[in-house]
Amino acid sequence: MPLARKCSRQTLAVLAASMQQPRSWKHGYELSKGTGLKSGTLYPILIRLSDQGFLDSRWEEAEQPGRPPRHVYRLTATGLALAREQLRVAAESEFGLRPIKAGGR
Amino acid sequence: MTLQTASRWLSKRLLSTAMRVSPLEREEWARAMSREVDEIPSNREALTWALGCLQASCHERLKSIRPTNFWPVRWGMALWVALLAVDTLFYAGITLAYKLGLFTEHYPYPENVPSLEVTPLWDPMLCLLTGGVFLWAIVLILRRSRLALQAVVVPFVVSLLLFAIRLVRPESGYLESLSIAYQKSHYALMWPIAGLTFTILICLALWRDRQTPAPR
């Protein structure tokens, strides 16, 4: 199922955060910090992007021994194309990219 | 137990609840969310994170619910579609019988005779087909088939179109009969509107059903 033509502000924030060093894998907490989104908003977006083939995910061994592995994410090639397109559209729109307030709203 | 340890304990409890609430196909994501909490230094932030995880799990659980998984919903839908089928087939049967001259006795609804006279033969024939598709839709709904949506929407749209055609044909007298019914009681139109709404709701529920992957 393709993503709607115009993404929500929250999805745009996730795409923008993932676009910074796009080849590197990012943790959920790191994305939460980067976007200002709470986990309850962030994860449904990550799940949707992953279902639609825009996001890759894998388990990564923790740096500190004894810690459980963590789930990491990065945009796929189609995800990168989508992010570029959506961010360009958002930048050209009347309001541009507005920052998300604490709490993810 | 200090406030910090109580906060961490509560976070863990919330995360284990989130894992339980999460649908089976999202188990990996629930695990991913809960693993992150170990990396959050602040207790307060960890608690907020855990609450968010529970919210996300509830969201995914709600998304995974297929309305037809519940047998009362399934049977309720089937019953309503059965009523639509009976209504359509009754109209088709009685109109066809009149048009083909099968009434040896007096026609039981003399007030409808002027309308029947001007009704073309294809109208009841199409209704017969529509009623048949409604009957097929009952089987599909009960079997939880993805085709159920089309089997309800197509005859429903055809019925609406037929109704619209009858309305715009002035010689059919449909508009007058509706107007008379409305003059008798302002609530007379409430039932058809409620029926229309209910059928649309069924279509939406079946559409929702199609969007939701079947549980593993």
Interface residues (C-beta under 8 A of the other chain):
Chain A: M1 H27 G28 Y29 S32 K38 S39 G40 T41 L42 Y43 P44 L46 I47 S57 R67 P68 P69 R70 H71
Chain B: R26 E28 W29 R31 A32 M33 R35 E36 D38 E39 I40 T48 W49 L51 G52 C53 L54 Q55 A56 H59 E60 Q211
